[in-house]
């Protein structure tokens, strides 16, 4: 289940002449450590892996930047020589366990510029918020790892032929109804299983749904246990509040009092910021979308939040105890927030793995003319509005309004219908009277999110 884009990024990093230590970022259990191990195995590299949670005695050497002594210790821990070798990779896993190891990364690079050093950890921002040092900016490189996307889920499920069918689709062509029905069924599996590698592996191995749900429960409990290591009392209570709120109500414009009306907004905001930095939740910011780049029109005080993974989200919504067959039948599977979470999660993973990703949406609030477009993308030098519908049909009044106000010519819609494309001709009301709106609309089934990017 090695993500191809992450593998390519690792391969490029490996061949750089000015290679810096690599910090793999991502929430716990998204597969960071597995990624490194598989990559080293496939590239025939000699891996020197040290779990810092199990080797806390190294803290003094990291604190004093004793790089030579650290490399000697790493060889002893791994039971072999050659950590400084040309084909060797030094992997510092669970780096958050020894915060002093984070600033020490720069000295690995300075003392041994040819050394291949990789680190991975969870909740790094929680650690850094309690220490006076920060990440060694400019002295390290980053790789962001997310849960498995739906295309990766199809690969893991041995459905490569269906994936090829999706990737081969071109707007204007017909699409097999048989393939469509199969893909919708697999999409519902993904809505429930999600993209956490362990849960996907259980699903692929034919485990009972209760076992997959048990994996979700274990991951959630691990996160909550982690919070308790770095926050106490009221701060911990607020972290739990944010975690549960976003995990059960993704895609809503954030108002801190809706998350915890009994706590000061600044405390709730601090908890939100920490969970965003820890990659457990992620924001989609309002942009005026008045031009390129979208970032120029961002209002970072107006945003909605999504959860790490749709499978974990459904577990937080108390779907345990219901058979997977029944879950696929009942109304919850068609709720718009699940469809929007799915698209947001897959969009996020499609952005460059080398940079902190950012998504945008458009919101206009007024007494009687509210409008919201679920996502706004930058398509080369054009702006592309994106609407997400949970079913096969849905009104698009906000999309019409956006097209009119921003003067765009193309739009994208995701729903559960077969793919289609057509020209939209409609009429909307304005203060000066009705006006005609015309644009090209590409409508894709939700499972084609990967092919649309």
N, C-alpha and C positions, 0 to 999 in steps of 0.2 A: 504493500500500500504506500510505497514511497512516492510522495508528491513530485511530479515531474519538474515543475517550475522551481521548487526548492532544491531539487537535485541539480538542475542546471546552474542555479546560483552558487551552490557549493562547488561545483566543478570550475566555474569561472574564478571563484575566490581562490581555489587551490592553485591556479596557474598565474595569479597576479605576481608581478615582480615587486610591487609595493604592498604586499599583503599585510593586513593588520589583524590582530585577534578578532575573532568573530563571536558576537553575542547573539544567541538565538533567543528571540523573544516570543512569548505566547503564554496563554493560560496553562495551568497544570493539566497534564494528561491529554494534550493535543498531539503528542507524538514527537516532541523535540528530541528526546534521547534516542528513540528508535530511529529517527531520521539519520542521526550521526552514525549510529552503529551500522545501519544498512548501507549507508554511503561508503563508509570505510571498507566494509566487506566487499562491496561491488567493485570498488576501485583498487582493491588489494593494498590497502594502507594499513600500517601497523598502529593500532589504536591503543593509547594509554589513557584509560578512563578512570577517573577518581571521583567518587561521590563524596562531596564535601560534608554532607550531613553525617556521614559515617567516619569522617576523618577531621574532626574539629580540632585535633591537636596541631594541625598545620597553621592555626590562626596566627601564631607569633611570627612564623616565617613570612606569611603574607603581609602582616603588619609592618615588618621590617624590610620588605621588598627583597628578601633573600632568594633570588631567582635560581641561582645555582643549587642551593640547598634544597629548594622546592623540587627541582627536577630530579635530584638524587632521591628524594623521598617518594616521588611519584613512581620512579623505577622500582623502588623497594615494594611499594604498595601493589604494583602490577606484577611484580615477580619476574621482571625481565629488563634487560638493558636496551638502550637505543632511543630514549625519549627525544634526544636532540637530532635524531636521524632524518635524512632527506625524505624518507617514505613514512615518517611517523606523524601522528596527530595526537596532541595532548588535549584531552577533553575534560574540562572541569564542570561536572554536573552538579546540579542543586547549589549553584554558586551563592544563592541568597543565604545559605546556612553560615557562610563566613563572609560577612559584608566587606571585610578588609581585602578580600580577593578581587573586588571590583576595581578599585583604583590601581591594584597591582598589575592589572592587565597591560597597562601602558609600558611597564618595565619589562615584561616578557618581550614586547615588541622592540624596545630600545636595546636590551641586552642580547637578544637573539632574534634579529629581524627576519631570518629565514625560517624560524620555528612556526609550525602550524598549530595555533592554539584556538580551541573552540570552547565556549562556555554556554551553559543553558541554566535557566532558573525561572522560578515563578514568583510573582508578587515582589519583584525587584523594587518597585516604587514604594511599597510599604517599608522596606528595609531602608531605602535612601532617605525617606522622610524622617527617620530617627537618627541619622548620622550627619556629620558636618561635611562629608565628602560627597561628590556627585559622580555620575558616569564620566569616564575619561573621554570627553567629547573630542573628536578628531583623531583619537588614538585607537579607536575600535570601529568595526563594521557591524551592521545589524542584519539579521534575517528574521522576518516575521512569519510565524507559523500559525495557521488557523485550523479549525476542524475541517474534515474532509468535505469537499464540495459534492454536489449531486453527480457531476460527471465522474469524479473519483469513486463515489459510491457505486455507480454503474460498473466501473472497472473492477472494483473489489467483488461485486456480485456476479462477475463473469458475464456481463451483459455488454461486452465490447461491440457486438454487432449492432445492437440498438443504438449505442453511442455513436457509432460510425454513421448510422442512418440519420441521427440528429445533426451531426456535424456537416453532413452532405447537403442538408436542406438549403435551398435558395429561395428567397421571397418570390412569390408568384407561381411557384411550382406546387403541385398537389403533394399531400403527405399521407402515407398509409394509415387507414383507420385502425387496422390491426396493431401496428406499431404504436399508434397513439394510445390505444386502450392499455397495452402492456406498460407503456411509460407512465401513464397516470397511476396505475397500480403500484409501480415501483416508487413513484413520487410519494404516494401515501405511506409506503414503507419508510422512506427517508424522513418524512414529517415526524414519524414516531421514533425511529431509531436515531436519527440525527447523524452527525459526522464525527463524533468522538471515536477515535480508532478502536478502542477496546469494545465499545458497543457494536460497531460495524463488524468487527471480527466475530463476535458472538452470533450476530445475525447471519453472517456468511457461513458460519460453521453449523447452522441449523439449530441453534439453541432455542429453548422455549422463550416466549415473550417475557415471562416472569424473570428469567435470567438476564435478559437485556435490560429490563427495567431495574433489576438489581444493580447492574453496572452504573446506570444513571444515578441511582440513590447513593452508591458508594462515592461517585465523583462529587456529587453535591455535598455530601458530608465531609469529604476531604477539603473542599473549599471553605466550608464553615469552620472546620477545625483550624485551617490556616489563618483565618481571620482572628481567631482567638489567640494566636501566637503574637499578633502584632497590634491588637487593640483590646481595650478593656472597658468595662462599664458602659457608659452611655455611647461612647464611640463605637463599640462593638454592636450595640443595639441598633444604631443607625445603619451600620454596614449591612446587617441582616435585613433591615427594612428596605434598603435600596435593592439589594440582591433579589429579594422576593418580589418587590414591586415590578422591576423590569422583567423578571423571569415569568411573571404571570400577566403582564400588561404591556407588551412591547409596542413600540411605534406611536406612543402618545406624546404630545408636546409636554415637556417637563415643567411642572410647577412644584416647587419643593414642598409646599404645604400638603400636596396630594400624597407625597411619599411618607412624610412624617409631620403631621400638624402640630406635634408637641415639642419639636426641636427647632432651634434657630436655623434659618435658611442657610447661614454660612457653614454650619456643621453638616447639614445634609449635602450641600455642594461639595464640601471636602471629601465626604464619603463617595459621592458620585465620581469625583475626579480621580480618587484612588482606584476605584474599580475600573474606570476607563483605562487608566495607565497600566493596570494589571491585565488588560485584555479580556476581562470577564464580561463587561458590557461595552458597547461602542455607540458613539453618538452619530447622528445624521443632522448636520447643521443647516439652518435656513440660509438660503442665498437669494439675493434679489434677482439673480439670473439675468442681469441686464447686459451682460457681456462676458467675454472670455478674458482671463480665467474666472471660473466660478468663485474661486477663493476670494477674489477682490470684492465680491458682494456679500460675503458671509457676515452674519450677525451671530457671534458665538454665545450670545445670551438666549438665543431662541434655538432649541434643538429638541429632538426626540431620541429616545434610547432604545437599543435593541440588545438582546441577550447573546451570549457566546454561541449557543447552539440550540436549534429547534427541538432536538430530542430531549435535552435537559430542560428546556422550557416546558415541554409537555409533561415531563415528570413532575416539575414543580406545580403544575396545574392539577395534580392528583389523578393522573390517568391510571395509576397502578391498580391492580385488582380487576381491571376490565380486559377481556380478551382482545387480542389484536384484531380479530375478525370484526368484533363489535365496534371497536374504535374506528375502524375504517368506514363503518356504516353510519355512525351517529353524526349529528350536525356539527360537532366541534371541528371536524376535519375541514370544513368549508368556511370557518371563520376567517375574516379578512386579516386579522392580526397574525395568524400563522402563515398565510401566504406572503404577507409583507415581510415577516421575519425571515422566511426562506429566501426571498429575493435579496434582502439586505445582507444576509450572511454570505450568499454566493457572490454578490457584487463586491463585498469587502475583500474576499479571498482572491478576486481577480486583479486587484490593484497590485502594483509592483511589490514584491516581497522584500525589497531593499529599503523601503521608506514607510514611515507611519502613515497608514491610509486614512483618507477622509472622504466621506460621502455627503451629498447635499440633497435638500428638498426645497420646495417653494411653498410659502404660506402667506396668505393675505387675510387679515382679520378685520372685520368691520361689524357694524350693528346688524346688517342684513345681507351682506354679500361676502361671507367667508368663502375662501377657496384654498385648496391644498392639492398640490401635485406630489405624489408619493416620493419620487426621486427625480433629480435633474442631473444628467450626465453631460460631460464635455466630449463631443464627438468630433475630433480634430479641431476645426475652427468654428464648429456649430454647437448650438445648445440643443440637447435632446431631452424632452420631458418624458417621464415614464410613469404610467399608471398600473397599479396592481389590483386585480379583481380575484376574489376567491372562487367564484363560480364561472359560468360560461358567459354571462352577460352582466352589464352594469352601466349606470349612468356615467357620463364623462363631462359634466358641466364644468368642473374645475380645470380639466384639460383644455376644453374649448376656450375658457377665459384666459388661460396662460398663453395659448397659441396667439390669441388676438392681441394681448398686451405686449408680448415679447417679440411678435413678428416672426416666429419660427415656422418652418415649412414641413417638418417631419416630427412624428411622435411615435412612441412605442408603448404597447399595452401587453401585459401578461395576464392570462386567465387560464381556464381549463378547456378552451375551444381548440379545434384544429387550427394550425397556422393559416393566416390570410393577410392580404394587404389590399387596401382600397383607399380611395380619396374620400375624405369626410367633407360634406357640405352641410353647414348648419347655420343657425342664426342665434345670436345672443343679444341680450338687452344691455344698453349702456345709458348713461345719463342723458345723452343726446338722441336716444332712440335705438332701434334695432339695427344690427350690422351683420353682414355675412362673414362667416369664417370658413376657410377652406385650407385643408392640409392633408398630407399623406400619412396614413396610419398603418404601421406594421403591427399586427396582432400575433403574438406567439404564445403557445402553451407554457405554463410555468416551467416545465422540465427543459425547455430550450434556453434557460438563462445563461448557460455556458456558451452556447452558440451565438448569442446575441452580442457578445463582448469582443 
